[in-house]
Amino acid sequence: MVEALSISTSGDRRIAGDREAVAELARARDLLTAEIGKRIIGQRSVIDHILISLFSAGHSLLVGVPGLAKTMLISTLAEVLDLDFKRVQFTPDLMPADITGTEVLIQNRESGERSFKFVAGPIFTNILLADEINRTPPKTQAALLQSMQEFAVTAGGETHQLPRPYLVFATQNPIEQEGTYPLPEAELDRFMFLIGVDYPPAEEERSIVMTTTGSREPDCRKVLGPEQILSLQALVRRVPAAPEVVAYAVRLARESRPNEPGAPDFVKEYVSWGAGPRAGQYLILGGKARAVLDGRFSVNADDVRALARPVLRHRIITNFQAEVSSISSLDIVDRLLEHVRP
């Protein structure tokens, strides 16, 4: 049973009072983090970014070493949101049809007639976890592209709509390179955030060990449902963004491009390719979601700055000179934030 929140979910009317709905979403955030916190200790920044991507209807790539509860975090999120969840382990022999589904030949025993029937794959869900996405070849990785952009799958010349809400969370191991296939830039650009999942502090790690080695697994209550999430995603898009805030987000994206007039010298020296227009879109959309989750009905430059690292880090491609100088894309983002002021 989904816990009742006073958020309208009727399809033929808008949420009653956007400002009141913002307050309800802020309360829902507290409930969500409390329920997720029953199983996931710490990682507050990761959880915050995942909730922002959820209410922005954006996909996220989680990068971290094994054993940091990335899979448990996403499955717990789906549980407390009352959403259908499927996990696909990406392997070198995984085929595109294993994800999207395929057409099978069906014969009617009585009439003898044959026809094709589409059998949906695991992509037909609300939350799809693409585990170790870089372990499968680019052909199979590309099977996700249409679903992530158009929320649909085309098979046998027919387009099948995916259930809404629909989100892809992918995981990637940053330390193992053998037997992996780097994600193409076109696919990386489809992910709203690249979220780094780090080792927990010592105190949190002790709590993790104590909690996970006991005999009792915490039960999580359901906080929201699919219709409520869709309503809240629509609410996020109605949050106003001042022209100067939009201009600041666009400047951050544009000045990450080495061929852009006015780009800083460190970008021209260390960057091969900068962020595209999608970066500005996600900075503003994510900023709106961050504002609403904080109980505010307006986005500001601080929201944009707070999301610059997860939005820009995988969209800035550094060159050989940066590699020689041990300068990462995150270093470039940090220097951009110093250089480009609101």
C-alpha positions in Angstrom: 0.0 0.0 0.0 1.5 3.3 -1.1 1.7 5.8 1.8 -0.8 8.6 1.2 0.6 12.0 0.3 -1.7 14.9 -0.6 -0.4 15.1 -4.2 -3.0 14.9 -6.9 -2.5 12.1 -9.4 -5.5 12.6 -11.6 -4.6 12.7 -15.3 -7.3 15.3 -16.1 -6.2 18.0 -13.6 -2.9 19.6 -12.5 -1.4 19.2 -9.1 -3.4 21.4 -6.8 -1.2 24.4 -6.0 2.3 24.0 -7.3 3.8 25.6 -4.2 1.9 23.3 -1.9 3.0 20.3 -4.0 6.6 21.5 -3.6 6.3 21.3 0.1 4.8 17.8 -0.3 7.7 16.7 -2.4 10.2 18.0 0.2 8.4 15.8 2.7 8.4 12.9 0.4 12.1 13.3 0.0 12.6 13.0 3.8 10.5 9.8 3.8 12.4 8.4 0.8 15.8 9.0 2.3 14.6 7.6 5.6 13.3 4.4 4.0 16.4 3.9 1.8 18.6 4.6 4.8 17.3 1.5 6.5 19.4 -0.5 4.0 21.9 1.9 2.7 24.2 3.5 5.3 25.7 6.8 4.3 26.1 7.7 0.6 23.8 10.7 1.1 25.2 12.6 -1.9 24.7 9.6 -4.1 21.1 9.2 -2.9 20.5 12.9 -3.5 21.7 12.8 -7.1 19.7 9.7 -7.8 16.5 11.3 -6.5 17.3 14.4 -8.6 17.6 12.3 -11.7 14.4 10.4 -10.8 12.3 13.5 -10.6 14.0 15.0 -13.7 13.2 11.8 -15.6 17.0 11.5 -16.4 19.1 8.4 -16.5 22.3 8.0 -14.4 25.6 6.1 -14.6 27.0 5.0 -11.3 30.8 4.4 -11.2 32.4 2.7 -8.3 34.4 -0.4 -7.2 32.5 -3.6 -6.4 30.9 -4.0 -3.0 29.5 -0.4 -2.5 25.8 -1.5 -2.6 25.1 0.2 -6.0 22.7 -2.6 -7.0 21.0 -2.7 -3.6 20.5 1.1 -3.7 18.7 1.0 -7.0 16.6 -2.1 -6.1 15.6 -0.4 -2.8 14.7 2.8 -4.6 12.4 0.8 -6.8 10.8 -0.9 -3.8 10.0 2.2 -1.9 8.6 3.9 -5.0 6.4 0.9 -5.8 8.0 0.6 -9.3 8.7 -2.5 -11.4 12.4 -3.3 -11.3 14.6 -5.5 -13.5 18.3 -6.1 -13.5 20.4 -7.1 -16.5 23.9 -8.4 -16.0 25.8 -7.1 -19.0 28.3 -9.8 -20.4 30.3 -10.1 -23.6 27.8 -12.6 -25.0 24.7 -10.5 -24.3 22.7 -9.8 -27.5 20.5 -6.7 -28.1 17.4 -8.9 -28.3 18.2 -10.2 -24.8 17.4 -6.7 -23.6 14.8 -5.3 -25.9 12.9 -8.6 -26.7 12.3 -10.4 -29.9 9.6 -11.7 -32.2 8.8 -15.4 -32.0 6.8 -17.5 -34.5 3.5 -18.7 -33.1 1.4 -21.4 -34.7 -2.3 -21.8 -34.1 -2.8 -25.5 -33.4 -6.4 -25.4 -34.6 -6.1 -23.4 -37.9 -2.5 -24.1 -38.6 -1.9 -20.4 -39.2 1.4 -18.9 -38.2 2.1 -15.4 -37.0 4.8 -13.5 -35.2 4.4 -12.3 -31.6 6.6 -9.9 -29.8 8.0 -11.1 -26.5 9.1 -8.2 -24.4 12.5 -8.2 -22.9 13.6 -6.9 -19.5 13.8 -3.3 -20.8 10.0 -3.2 -20.4 10.0 -2.0 -16.8 10.0 1.2 -14.7 13.6 1.0 -13.5 16.2 -1.0 -15.4 19.6 -1.6 -13.8 22.2 -2.2 -16.5 24.9 -3.8 -14.3 28.5 -3.5 -15.5 27.3 -1.9 -18.7 30.9 -1.7 -20.1 31.3 -5.5 -20.2 29.1 -5.9 -23.3 30.1 -4.9 -26.9 28.9 -1.5 -28.3 26.2 -3.2 -30.4 24.4 -4.4 -27.3 25.1 -1.2 -25.4 23.4 0.7 -28.3 20.2 -1.3 -27.7 19.5 1.1 -24.8 19.8 4.3 -26.9 16.3 4.5 -28.3 14.7 3.6 -25.0 16.7 6.2 -23.1 15.8 9.0 -25.5 12.4 8.1 -26.9 11.0 5.8 -24.1 10.2 3.2 -26.8 11.6 0.1 -28.5 11.4 -0.7 -32.2 11.4 -4.4 -33.2 10.2 -6.0 -36.4 9.2 -2.7 -37.8 6.8 -1.9 -34.9 7.4 0.6 -32.1 6.5 -0.5 -28.6 6.1 2.1 -25.9 7.8 1.6 -22.6 5.9 1.9 -19.2 6.3 5.3 -17.5 8.0 6.3 -15.5 11.1 4.7 -17.1 14.6 5.1 -15.9 17.9 3.4 -16.7 20.6 3.2 -14.0 23.8 1.7 -15.2 26.9 0.7 -13.1 30.5 0.6 -14.2 33.6 -0.7 -12.5 36.4 1.9 -12.9 39.4 -0.3 -12.0 39.0 -3.3 -14.3 39.8 -2.5 -18.0 40.5 -6.0 -19.3 37.4 -7.4 -21.1 35.6 -4.1 -21.1 34.2 -1.9 -23.8 34.2 1.8 -23.1 30.9 3.5 -23.7 30.7 5.6 -26.8 30.3 9.4 -26.3 26.8 9.3 -27.9 25.6 6.9 -25.2 27.4 8.6 -22.3 25.6 11.8 -23.4 22.3 10.1 -22.8 23.1 9.8 -19.1 22.1 12.9 -17.1 24.6 12.2 -14.3 27.8 10.3 -13.9 27.7 9.6 -10.2 30.9 8.6 -8.4 30.3 6.1 -5.6 33.3 6.2 -3.2 34.4 4.1 -0.2 32.5 5.0 3.0 34.2 6.7 6.0 35.4 4.3 8.7 32.5 4.9 11.1 29.9 4.2 8.3 31.8 1.1 7.2 31.6 -0.2 10.8 27.9 0.4 10.8 27.6 -1.4 7.4 29.4 -4.5 8.7 27.3 -4.6 11.9 24.0 -4.1 10.0 24.6 -6.5 7.1 26.0 -9.4 9.2 22.9 -9.6 11.5 19.9 -11.9 11.2 17.3 -9.3 10.4 16.9 -7.5 7.1 15.0 -4.1 7.4 11.6 -3.8 5.8 11.0 -0.7 3.7 7.6 1.0 3.3 6.4 2.3 0.0 6.4 6.1 -0.1 5.2 7.0 -3.6 3.7 5.3 -6.6 4.1 5.5 -10.4 1.3 8.1 -11.0 2.6 10.3 -8.2 6.1 10.2 -9.7 4.8 11.2 -13.1 2.9 14.1 -11.5 6.0 15.3 -9.7 8.2 15.0 -12.8 5.7 17.3 -14.5 5.9 19.7 -11.5 9.6 19.9 -11.8 9.4 21.1 -15.4 7.0 23.9 -14.3 9.6 25.4 -12.0 10.7 28.7 -13.4 14.3 29.4 -14.3 15.4 33.0 -14.6 17.1 34.0 -17.9 20.4 34.7 -16.1 20.4 31.3 -14.5 19.9 29.7 -17.9 22.6 31.9 -19.4 25.0 30.7 -16.6 24.3 27.0 -17.4 24.9 27.6 -21.1 28.1 29.5 -20.4 29.4 26.5 -18.3 28.7 24.1 -21.2 30.0 26.4 -24.0 33.3 27.4 -22.2 34.2 23.7 -21.9 34.7 23.6 -25.7 38.2 24.3 -26.8 37.1 25.9 -30.1 34.6 28.2 -28.4 35.6 31.9 -28.6 36.5 33.0 -25.1 37.2 29.5 -23.8 39.8 29.6 -21.0 43.4 28.6 -21.8 43.3 25.5 -19.7 40.3 24.2 -21.8 42.2 24.9 -25.1 45.2 23.1 -23.7 43.7 20.0 -22.1 40.3 19.3 -23.8 39.6 17.6 -27.1 35.8 17.9 -27.0 33.6 19.8 -24.6 30.0 19.4 -23.4 27.1 19.7 -25.9 23.7 21.4 -25.5 22.4 18.5 -23.5 24.7 19.6 -20.7 22.9 22.9 -20.3 19.5 21.2 -20.5 20.4 18.8 -17.7 22.0 21.5 -15.6 18.7 23.5 -15.6 16.4 20.5 -15.3 18.5 19.0 -12.5 18.6 22.4 -10.8 14.9 22.6 -10.9 14.5 19.1 -9.3 17.2 20.0 -6.7 15.3 23.2 -5.8 11.9 21.4 -5.5 13.4 18.6 -3.3 14.7 21.4 -1.1 11.3 22.9 -0.9 11.9 25.8 -3.2 9.9 26.8 -6.3 12.7 28.5 -8.2 16.1 27.4 -9.5 19.2 29.5 -8.8 22.9 29.5 -9.9 23.9 27.6 -6.7 21.7 24.7 -7.9 23.5 24.7 -11.3 26.9 24.8 -9.6 26.1 22.0 -7.3 25.3 19.7 -10.3 28.1 20.8 -12.6 30.4 17.8 -11.6 28.0 14.9 -12.3 26.6 16.6 -15.4 29.8 17.7 -17.1 32.5 15.2 -16.0 31.5 12.5 -18.6 30.9 15.1 -21.4 34.3 16.6 -21.3 36.9 14.6 -23.3 40.5 15.3 -22.3 43.4 15.0 -24.6 46.9 13.4 -24.4 48.4 16.5 -22.9 45.9 16.2 -20.0 46.8 12.5 -19.5 50.5 13.3 -19.4 49.8 16.1 -16.8 47.5 13.8 -14.8 44.5 16.2 -15.3 41.1 14.6 -15.3 37.8 15.8 -16.6 36.8 16.5 -13.0 39.8 18.8 -12.6 38.6 20.7 -15.7 35.1 21.0 -14.3 36.4 22.4 -11.0 38.6 24.9 -12.8 35.6 25.9 -15.0 33.5 26.6 -11.9 36.3 28.9 -10.7 36.6 30.6 -14.0 32.9 30.9 -15.0 31.0 32.8 -12.3 27.3 33.6 -12.2 
